[in-house]
Amino acid sequence: MKENKSAPQTIDEYIGNFPPEIQEILEKIRQTIRETAPEAKEKISYQIPTFTLNGNLVHFAGYKTHIGFYPAPSGIEKFDKEVADYKTGKGTLQFPLDKSIPYKLIKRIVKFRISENLNKTHAKKR
């Protein structure tokens, strides 16, 4: 990531701080999320790109050797077999830059998180 004295205020600014090859990946992840969750809002939260829909949906971030994807712990637990080949932590997935990015898996996780957030909202209304 390029040195930037101030934190990015938009996802465009955030992505613009990376080398072109990483920008391309980050933009494709952003588009995958947008297409899957068109009602979600974009913002910067925790200084990284965030999509919200009835609360935080997913976050993502670029690093020197990987892309971080943050779908909350439930988004990882639900897909434990599919994410077994990736480094994970509580609510964190790491996609190495030297391997292809699993955009279809990202899409499935986002769909799950949409359903989960909408179900939480409906449960609160009852």
N, C-alpha and C positions, 0 to 999 in steps of 0.2 A: 504494500500500500504506500502511496506517496505521502510524504510529510505534509500534513495540513494543520495549520495552527488552530483552526476552529472546527468544531464538530459539524458534520454535515447536517443540514436542516431538511433535506429531501432525499428520497431514494436516488434520484438522478445524480445529485451531488455525491452521494456515497459511492455509487457505482463508478462515477467519473474519476475517483481517486485511485483506481486500479489500472494495471497494464491492460491493453486492448484484449488480449486472450482471456483474461479473467473477467473483464467487463462483459464479454460476449456470454460467458457462462452465467454470470449473475443476472444479466438481462433475460436470458432464456428461463431461468428459474422464476424470475418475476413474472414473465409472460405466462408460464405454466400455472402459477398461483392465480393470476388475474383471470385466465380462461376458466379455471376450475371454480373460482369464487368471485364472480363478477360484482357481487354486492359488497364485497369486503372493501374496507378503506385502507389506504396506504399511509404509513407514517414512519418516522424514525423514533424508536424507543430503545433504551439501553444503548444508544448510539449505533444501532443497526437497523436495517430494513425490517419492518413489521407490517403484517396484515391483521386487521381487526374485523371481527364480525360477532357482535354480542360478546365482546371481550377479545383478548388476544387469540388469534388463530394460529399463526406461525411467524417465526422470525428466520432470517438467513443472514449469512455474513461471509465475506471472503478473507482468506488467510494465504500465507505464502505457499503452503503445501496442500491445502484442502478447502472445501466449502463447508461451513457449519450450517446445519439446518436444525431448527429448534421447534418441534411440534408439540411440546409439553410431554411429560412422561407417558401419558396415555397414548399419544401418537406413536411412541416407540414400542410400548408394551403390546399394542394391538397388532403390530407387524413384526414381532420378534423374530420369526423365521426369515423374513425378507431382509431384515437389517443385520442379520447375524454376521455377515462378511464385513461390516463396517465398524469402526470404532464408535462406541456409544457411551453416553453418560446419562445422568438423570435429565431427561428432556433434551438431550443433545445427540445429533448424528453428525459424523464427519465423512464427507465424500472426498477421497483423495483426488487431486488434480491430475494425477498420472493414470487415472482410470476414467471410463466414461461415466457421466453423471446419470443417475437413474431417474430421469424425468417422469416416467410412468409411475414409479413408486412415489415420487413426490406428489403427483396428482392424486393417487389413491389415499395417501396420508392426509392431504388437504381435504378431500371429500369426507373422510372420517372425522376430522376436526370440525368441519362445518356441522355435520350431524350432531356431534357431541355438544358443541356450543348452543345449537338451536334447541336440543333436548334439555339442556340446563336452564335455558331461558323459559321454556314452556313449563318445566317443573316448578320454577320460582313463582310463576303466575297462578299455579293451582292452589 
